[in-house]
Amino acid sequence: MENEHTELIIGYLQNNLTQEETDCFYNWVNESASNKELFFEIKAMYDAGLPLSTPWETSESWERLLNKKKNSQSRRFNLWYQISTYAAVALLAVAISSMYFLFFHEEDNSLYSKYIGGDGLEADVVELPDGTHISLGSKTTFHYDKDYGKDKRIVYLEGEAYFDVAKQKDKPFIVKTKEQDIEALGTKFNVMAYPLDSLVITTLLEGSVQLKTMNFPERTIMRPNQQLIYNRNTKQASLFHVDARQFTSWTTGYYYFHEQSLKAILDRLSHVYGMQFTVNSEILNQRTFTGTFYRGQSIKDIMEIVNLSIPIKYKIDDRHVTISEK
């Protein structure tokens, strides 16, 4: 039976399955996370150009995969490890950070800096004069002005950033987005506030933050492993308990989604990959998905991952992806 499933996977990758066999493949792969893991492990080998065409080679590949599985149980993000490894190797040569910074002079000749995040596999990191470290997400703009560190430490953000704030009790650290002021003394937290997104998401890893949101008279005090989501369309805010580490893993190239709508996922992908997505179904837009992807994976690989949980049809045309119901 195991060998049968392996041959089914290879048939799917080679587009040689009948409709009945294709239905059987989808039913099997959605039965468990381990089935999906096996599929992507074999797919990674297939994409890497390893021959898997004959029964003998299929059996040999199966044995190699079983040995890999025995040795990989402790790996972080195990489900996507094999795909990410091959994708990362393919992109390693172009994984040089493209972050750059600009200097500005105001009328009094004071100097301040503006940083723009690039598209490397891992986050660009900025170190401020006080020792605060900031990891910048893709297409992110961040700056601080000439008065930084005098009485307060105020920074401005459009996009996504992870903050590891140096402690200075007498100088509060404040992140300003369009709708919110997030104040901390010494802590670690993540803010996602892209200007065109409908959601502004703040996630606290360590310490505490005090958050003031537009149109809300009271401030919100956040504790570790809490996440506040503000909806720009409905003007509503909600506080959740989460595993904050999953929402900061993007700094090392991994993006985690937990029961998020397809629309929210595609919004994130549009920033990470610089792609435009069109979904021809509002029902499909609201379908939810849980999973992790690696920055080194191609858009096609990610669409296949989504397709295994939410059946979709998709077409990739240069920098535009069109998605519809299957």
GIRAFEN-V942291 format. One record per residue. N is the residue number from 1. RES is the residue in three letters. SS is DSSP state (h for helix, s for strand, l for the rest). OMEGA is omega in whole degrees, -180 to 180 (NA if undefined). D_LAST is the distance of its C-alpha to the last C-alpha in Angstrom with 1 decimal. Layout:
BEGIN
<<N;RES;SS;OMEGA;D_LAST> <N;RES;SS;OMEGA;D_LAST>>
END
This chain:
BEGIN
<<1;MET;l;179;28.4> <2;GLU;h;179;28.1> <3;ASN;h;178;28.6> <4;GLU;h;179;25.9> <5;HIS;h;178;23.3> <6;THR;h;179;24.6> <7;GLU;h;177;24.3> <8;LEU;h;179;20.7> <9;ILE;h;-178;19.9> <10;ILE;h;176;21.8> <11;GLY;h;178;20.1> <12;TYR;h;-179;16.7> <13;LEU;h;-179;18.3> <14;GLN;l;178;20.0> <15;ASN;l;-178;16.9> <16;ASN;l;-176;19.1> <17;LEU;l;170;17.3> <18;THR;l;179;16.8> <19;GLN;h;179;13.7> <20;GLU;h;179;15.9> <21;GLU;h;177;16.9> <22;THR;h;177;13.4> <23;ASP;h;178;12.7> <24;CYS;h;179;16.2> <25;PHE;h;-179;15.6> <26;TYR;h;179;12.8> <27;ASN;h;-179;15.1> <28;TRP;h;-173;18.0> <29;VAL;h;180;17.0> <30;ASN;l;-180;16.0> <31;GLU;l;-175;19.3> <32;SER;l;177;21.4> <33;ALA;h;-179;22.1> <34;SER;h;176;24.4> <35;ASN;h;177;21.7> <36;LYS;h;179;19.6> <37;GLU;h;-180;23.0> <38;LEU;h;180;23.8> <39;PHE;h;-176;20.6> <40;PHE;h;175;21.3> <41;GLU;h;179;24.9> <42;ILE;h;179;24.4> <43;LYS;h;179;21.9> <44;ALA;h;177;24.7> <45;MET;h;180;27.2> <46;TYR;h;-180;25.1> <47;ASP;h;-180;24.5> <48;ALA;l;175;28.2> <49;GLY;l;178;29.0> <50;LEU;l;-178;30.4> <51;PRO;l;-179;30.5> <52;LEU;l;-169;28.5> <53;SER;l;-175;28.7> <54;THR;l;178;31.4> <55;PRO;h;-180;31.8> <56;TRP;h;-180;34.8> <57;GLU;h;178;33.0> <58;THR;h;179;30.1> <59;SER;h;180;32.7> <60;GLU;h;178;34.5> <61;SER;h;178;31.4> <62;TRP;h;180;30.7> <63;GLU;h;178;34.3> <64;ARG;h;-179;34.0> <65;LEU;h;179;31.0> <66;LEU;h;178;32.8> <67;ASN;h;178;35.8> <68;LYS;h;-177;33.8> <69;LYS;h;-180;32.2> <70;LYS;h;-176;35.8> <71;ASN;h;-172;37.0> <72;SER;l;-175;34.2> <73;GLN;l;-177;34.0> <74;SER;l;-177;35.9> <75;ARG;l;175;33.9> <76;ARG;l;-178;32.4> <77;PHE;l;-174;28.6> <78;ASN;h;-175;28.7> <79;LEU;h;-175;25.0> <80;TRP;h;-170;24.5> <81;TYR;h;-174;28.0> <82;GLN;h;179;27.4> <83;ILE;h;-175;24.7> <84;SER;h;-180;26.7> <85;THR;h;-179;29.9> <86;TYR;h;-180;28.8> <87;ALA;h;-179;27.1> <88;ALA;h;178;30.3> <89;VAL;h;-178;32.5> <90;ALA;h;-175;30.7> <91;LEU;h;-173;31.1> <92;LEU;h;-176;34.5> <93;ALA;h;-178;36.4> <94;VAL;h;-175;34.8> <95;ALA;l;179;34.7> <96;ILE;l;-178;37.9> <97;SER;l;179;37.7> <98;SER;l;176;37.7> <99;MET;l;173;39.2> <100;TYR;s;180;42.1> <101;PHE;s;-178;44.5> <102;LEU;s;175;46.7> <103;PHE;s;-180;50.1> <104;PHE;s;175;51.2> <105;HIS;s;174;54.7> <106;GLU;l;-174;55.6> <107;GLU;l;-179;58.8> <108;ASP;l;178;60.8> <109;ASN;l;174;59.5> <110;SER;l;-173;57.7> <111;LEU;s;170;54.9> <112;TYR;s;-172;51.4> <113;SER;s;176;48.3> <114;LYS;s;-178;44.6> <115;TYR;s;179;42.1> <116;ILE;s;-177;38.6> <117;GLY;l;-178;36.2> <118;GLY;l;-174;34.8> <119;ASP;l;177;31.8> <120;GLY;l;180;33.3> <121;LEU;l;178;31.6> <122;GLU;l;-175;33.8> <123;ALA;l;170;35.1> <124;ASP;s;-176;38.1> <125;VAL;s;177;41.1> <126;VAL;s;174;43.8> <127;GLU;s;-180;47.1> <128;LEU;l;-177;49.0> <129;PRO;l;-178;52.8> <130;ASP;l;-179;53.0> <131;GLY;l;176;51.0> <132;THR;l;178;47.7> <133;HIS;s;-179;44.7> <134;ILE;s;176;41.5> <135;SER;s;-175;38.3> <136;LEU;s;176;36.3> <137;GLY;l;-180;32.5> <138;SER;l;176;30.9> <139;LYS;l;-178;31.8> <140;THR;l;176;34.3> <141;THR;s;-176;37.6> <142;PHE;s;174;40.5> <143;HIS;s;172;44.2> <144;TYR;s;-173;47.4> <145;ASP;l;-173;50.5> <146;LYS;l;-177;54.2> <147;ASP;l;-178;55.1> <148;TYR;l;175;52.9> <149;GLY;l;179;54.9> <150;LYS;l;176;57.9> <151;ASP;l;179;57.4> <152;LYS;l;177;53.6> <153;ARG;s;-174;50.8> <154;ILE;s;177;48.3> <155;VAL;s;-175;45.2> <156;TYR;s;-172;42.4> <157;LEU;s;165;38.7> <158;GLU;s;-176;35.7> <159;GLY;s;-178;32.7> <160;GLU;s;178;32.8> <161;ALA;s;174;35.8> <162;TYR;s;-174;37.2> <163;PHE;s;171;40.9> <164;ASP;s;-166;43.6> <165;VAL;l;175;46.5> <166;ALA;l;-177;50.1> <167;LYS;l;171;52.4> <168;GLN;l;-171;54.9> <169;LYS;l;-177;55.9> <170;ASP;l;-179;57.7> <171;LYS;l;-179;55.0> <172;PRO;l;177;51.6> <173;PHE;s;-174;48.5> <174;ILE;s;174;46.3> <175;VAL;s;179;42.8> <176;LYS;s;169;42.2> <177;THR;l;-177;38.8> <178;LYS;l;-175;38.3> <179;GLU;l;-170;38.2> <180;GLN;s;166;39.8> <181;ASP;s;-178;42.9> <182;ILE;s;-173;42.5> <183;GLU;s;180;45.9> <184;ALA;s;175;46.8> <185;LEU;l;177;50.0> <186;GLY;l;-171;48.8> <187;THR;l;177;45.3> <188;LYS;s;-178;41.9> <189;PHE;s;-178;38.9> <190;ASN;s;178;35.7> <191;VAL;s;173;34.8> <192;MET;s;-174;31.5> <193;ALA;s;176;32.3> <194;TYR;l;-171;30.5> <195;PRO;l;-177;31.8> <196;LEU;l;179;28.5> <197;ASP;l;179;26.6> <198;SER;l;-176;26.6> <199;LEU;s;170;27.8> <200;VAL;s;-171;31.1> <201;ILE;s;176;31.2> <202;THR;s;-178;34.5> <203;THR;s;-176;34.7> <204;LEU;s;180;38.2> <205;LEU;s;-179;39.0> <206;GLU;s;176;42.8> <207;GLY;l;177;45.6> <208;SER;l;176;45.0> <209;VAL;s;175;44.1> <210;GLN;s;-170;45.0> <211;LEU;s;177;42.3> <212;LYS;s;-176;43.1> <213;THR;s;178;40.2> <214;MET;l;178;40.6> <215;ASN;l;176;41.2> <216;PHE;l;-176;42.0> <217;PRO;l;-176;45.8> <218;GLU;l;176;45.8> <219;ARG;l;178;45.0> <220;THR;s;175;42.7> <221;ILE;s;-179;44.1> <222;MET;s;178;41.5> <223;ARG;l;-179;42.2> <224;PRO;l;-179;40.7> <225;ASN;l;170;37.1> <226;GLN;s;180;36.4> <227;GLN;s;177;33.8> <228;LEU;s;180;34.1> <229;ILE;s;178;31.1> <230;TYR;s;-179;32.1> <231;ASN;s;-177;29.6> <232;ARG;l;-178;30.9> <233;ASN;l;-177;29.2> <234;THR;l;-177;30.5> <235;LYS;l;-180;33.7> <236;GLN;s;178;33.2> <237;ALA;s;-180;33.9> <238;SER;s;-179;33.1> <239;LEU;s;-176;34.7> <240;PHE;s;171;33.0> <241;HIS;s;-177;34.2> <242;VAL;l;168;32.3> <243;ASP;l;-171;33.1> <244;ALA;h;-178;34.1> <245;ARG;h;180;34.1> <246;GLN;h;-177;30.4> <247;PHE;h;174;30.3> <248;THR;l;-178;33.0> <249;SER;h;180;31.6> <250;TRP;h;-179;30.1> <251;THR;h;176;33.7> <252;THR;h;174;33.5> <253;GLY;l;-179;30.1> <254;TYR;s;-180;27.8> <255;TYR;s;-174;25.5> <256;TYR;s;176;24.7> <257;PHE;s;177;22.3> <258;HIS;s;178;22.9> <259;GLU;s;177;20.5> <260;GLN;s;-180;19.8> <261;SER;s;178;17.2> <262;LEU;h;179;14.6> <263;LYS;h;180;16.8> <264;ALA;h;179;19.8> <265;ILE;h;-179;18.5> <266;LEU;h;175;17.6> <267;ASP;h;-180;21.0> <268;ARG;h;180;22.6> <269;LEU;h;-179;20.9> <270;SER;h;178;22.0> <271;HIS;h;-175;25.6> <272;VAL;h;-174;25.6> <273;TYR;h;-178;24.1> <274;GLY;l;-179;25.1> <275;MET;l;173;21.6> <276;GLN;s;-178;20.1> <277;PHE;s;174;16.6> <278;THR;s;179;14.9> <279;VAL;s;-176;12.1> <280;ASN;l;179;11.1> <281;SER;l;179;10.7> <282;GLU;h;177;13.7> <283;ILE;h;179;12.3> <284;LEU;h;179;10.0> <285;ASN;h;-175;13.3> <286;GLN;h;176;15.1> <287;ARG;l;-176;13.3> <288;THR;s;-174;15.8> <289;PHE;s;174;16.2> <290;THR;s;179;19.4> <291;GLY;s;-179;20.3> <292;THR;s;172;22.6> <293;PHE;s;-176;22.3> <294;TYR;s;-176;25.2> <295;ARG;l;-179;26.2> <296;GLY;l;180;26.7> <297;GLN;l;177;23.1> <298;SER;l;177;21.3> <299;ILE;h;179;18.3> <300;LYS;h;178;16.3> <301;ASP;h;-178;17.5> <302;ILE;h;176;16.6> <303;MET;h;177;13.0> <304;GLU;h;177;12.9> <305;ILE;h;179;14.7> <306;VAL;h;-177;12.3> <307;ASN;h;180;9.3> <308;LEU;h;180;11.6> <309;SER;h;179;12.1> <310;ILE;l;-177;9.1> <311;PRO;l;-178;5.8> <312;ILE;s;166;4.7> <313;LYS;s;-179;5.3> <314;TYR;s;177;9.0> <315;LYS;s;-180;12.2> <316;ILE;s;-180;15.6> <317;ASP;s;-177;18.5> <318;ASP;l;-177;21.7> <319;ARG;l;-178;21.8> <320;HIS;s;179;18.7> <321;VAL;s;177;15.1> <322;THR;s;-175;12.5> <323;ILE;s;178;9.2> <324;SER;s;-179;6.5> <325;GLU;s;-178;3.8> <326;LYS;l;NA;0.0>>
END
